[in-house]
């Protein structure tokens, strides 16, 4: 089950001028205008971690490629296990992992010493684990009767050659790369990295390390959003710095970004104030823009649009609001642009370890950390701060962001909820 993020009574008016829309509708609108990159490159498998697979891949071979032993023991023919045990067998040979295979006698009560991963000799159909055997020289006594076919990994039981194993748009996790390695792939075709421009807007901003004049603040959003995107192996971040509250400066930098980036993310300048020039600068470039008022806290104002083919995401300037709107609205569209088939956030079940009152119809996102587990193992989550948009300290301590449903007016201790982890 996923968290409810929408209230259906307002969905029919989503996108109308000045209407307030649910979070999932806002995210869907952003995803709908994103266009996946198409250019590809071939990379050595070890260099492709985290990248996006460009096409479907079928298995080249069976896995396992041959019948092999699942453990150390003795290969026998199950037809020789008759009557009451124990059963005595004559040891006729030995086969280890990496063996090219050998022929052994297959008449009478014969056994072959076999090790994990070794090919099962022709004519033998069962492996008895060594713990169920007693050995005296070339004499092997089985003290516990085996099931026919026991402890053998059959050729192709994991993967059949020729069958689909990975789909285009899959992110190459270590486990998926292991599957490709097991199939003998030394290189893989992936989509090129999506180029994401990042701009911080605001004349009040100063980079860390600089001198703060009265009325200025340090630019925390640049570090937060840049660092978040830098964890994506499929992304190349193009840092375009701070742009003052100037229409001319924004027009220039937006033009530069549209010529070099697939996506542009800005923080600040998305409200309706006289010093917010983003809309005007976008209009100069004939960009298509949707100014959305989203029924969420923090982060009500969000701008999503296009300049030519470049996806534009204008986020609020307050840090909590910038992070939440980036994760919930901008990132799904960016992931689609990168070619990923799975674009949405991953929600994990948890339990509220706090009481909180909220506004009906608004989805709220609050910073949380785990303070224990309930009797079925779900994390008990403590709320940090009060979800204030400018707060940095609560988010710094947070292990995740919990979503509080729009159809709730109060959250009480023990209520089930969902959260998105901030810890990789």
C-alpha angles and dihedrals in degrees: 000000000000126000119269108244101167137067106212099211091074099039095092091062096044110138096019114134112283093357120138112232133197121259096248092051090051091050091047091051090053093048091048094063097043117106118204119235113251106193114106140195136195116237135181107259093246090055094052101072111141095005126129119257112239099206145009116282127210125201115266096199142012117272113243090028091207140013106279140174118267092206147003112286143088129311114221142161107258092213088072092062099092135156123346120345162262094091125202124215134181115236109232105171151333134251126188135188110286094031115141089220134266137216118246134181111274101189125094128001098328130153135190123212106237136182133209112287095013118133113260108243118246112269095026119104108174138049118207113205113243092240088068093052139073120206131202110175107298092348119097121188118196109210098181121047113240129222113247109263093016121160096008123125104212122222109265096007090124100035131002117217112254096024122120113265106167133019131219110268094036116135111234104242120180089259093052090047088053089055090052091047090051087055092053099252110155094178137019138204113240136173115262117258116277111242111228120190118206125202129177111204125202138089088225093066125105125178117245111272093034128107116270115223117201109285094025129111133195116261104249096158094067092056094043099048094037091051091048093052092043089067090064109093089198094058135080111199117215107197109209095177131216121337117196123230093277127124092210092052091048093048090054097047094044090054091050092049094049090057096051110024139068092203134023122200120190129184120208130014098074101114126084099261124131091249095053103100100164096102093048092048091049090050089054088060091044091244121172108236136184112198103202130195103202124201093234141108122246106023113031098160116065131158121206125177151116136266101196100310096335115111112228124203117182111193131188119266099233108097101234091044091047093052096044095048090045092053098040104035113012101038098058088055091046091050089052089050089053089055098250116153093207107061107157131090120267112242121202125198119249143154128245114249091184144057119238138166120215142175118273114246096022124104112221129198117203132183113248142175131197117259099172144318132271126234092278095047101260116144115257106222129212117206115232118211121333100286094264112174097229096044115120102168097063093048091048090058095041123112092189147351117252121209118222111205121244092230092061127085097183137028116207134190110281096022113138115243141160131244139186115226119237092191116089 
